[in-house]
C-alpha cells in the first residue's frame, strides 16, 4: 500500500521542522504523497512542493483554516486549491491579522497577571509563519513563568485559562465558500474530537466535501464511523498524523498514521487540473 500523510505542520505555523526537512523525513518513512496543513497560511507550499519534486514524492496543496462553528473554534482542511487564488490569499492575510491581534490581546491579559512579555520576541519564535499560542507558550517558558509549554497553557493561555482570548474567526460556512472559490475541497479536520451526529449533518448540509477519517486521536470505531458517513454521502475521506514534531508521540505517528494514496487520487487529479487552468 502506498502511504499518504495529508496533515503535516511546519515552521510556517506551529511545527518544529522546515518544509524541506519534512520532505526528507517523509522520504525516509516511505511516504508517497504528503500535504502541508499549516494553520491559516500557505507560505510553506512552494518550498515543500519543490523539495517533494526533487525527492520524487507527490505533493498536494493543503492548509488548515480556523473558523467559527456556532461559537466554537473549528478547523477546516483545504486541499488541491489553486494557491495563486487572489481571493484565498486575501482571506488568509485577514486570518494572519486575526492571529496577530489575538496575541496582542493575550499579552495584555498576561501583563495584568504579572507576566510581562515582548511581542517581538514571540514574533521571532514564529519566524516567517503564522503566529499562534504555541509561540506565546514558548515565550512564557523562556521567560521563566512556566516550566513547560503544557504548564503555560494550563496556567495562562489554555481555553479555560485567565489569559485566553477568543478571536472572531470567520463563520465555517464562509470558510467552505472561500475554499470552493479557490477550486479546492473542504474537509472537516479531526471530527471525532468535537462534533455530534447532528452537527456533522450541519457540515454536510453547508457543503463540506469530506471528513478527516484517519487521525491519531480517532479510535478504530471512529474511523469506521466517518468512513460510513463519507460513503453514504459520497464524500472524500482523508487522513494524516497531524505532525508537529515537538513531542515523541508525533514521531511515533509520523509515517504510521496514514491513508492509502488511492483515497487521495481525486484530490491529486483536481490539483493537476487546477494547475493547468
Secondary structure as UniProt FT lines:
FT   STRAND          3..8
FT   TURN            11..14
FT   HELIX           19..28
FT   TURN            29..30
FT   STRAND          31..36
FT   TURN            43..44
FT   HELIX           45..55
FT   STRAND          58..60
FT   STRAND          62..69
FT   TURN            70..71
FT   STRAND          72..79
FT   TURN            83..84
FT   HELIX           86..112
FT   TURN            113..114
FT   HELIX           119..126
FT   TURN            127..128
FT   HELIX           133..142
FT   TURN            143..144
FT   HELIX           149..152
FT   HELIX           153..157
FT   TURN            159..160
FT   TURN            162..163
FT   HELIX           172..181
FT   TURN            182..183
FT   STRAND          185..188
FT   TURN            189..190
FT   HELIX           191..193
FT   HELIX           197..205
FT   TURN            206..207
FT   STRAND          210..214
FT   TURN            216..217
FT   HELIX           220..233
FT   STRAND          236..239
FT   HELIX           248..253
FT   TURN            254..256
FT   STRAND          259..260
FT   HELIX           261..264
FT   HELIX           265..276
//
